[in-house]
Amino acid sequence: MNGYGIQFTQPEPHRCDTIDLKTGKPRASGIQMSTFQHAQKIRSAISHYYGRIQQLGMAEWREIGEGRAKGNPSVAPFLCNYMVSLRRRKVRK
């Protein structure tokens, strides 16, 4: 679980990043990483799930109390910032 109360059950979002998000260090060169387009597809699937299936629409995700949140996590500011940063790192590589 990250500092925002979202728990990733699969390592999918982290496979796209050249940096290990737990340690902050670059990943080993032998590890195959997914593309930025793959990360966009993951985010799109999350947006669909929360926006359509959970009927949260595009309401911005925010904490409302002790370990509770409201809204669509795919439009959370921290995820938007992460995607911009990931794109920069992928383009630079």
Protein Blocks (a to p, Z undefined) as FASTA:
>chain_A
ZZkopacfbfklmmmpcbdfknopacdfklccddfklmmmmmmmmmmmmmmmnonojadc
ddfbehiaedjfklgfklmmmmmmmmmmmmmZZ
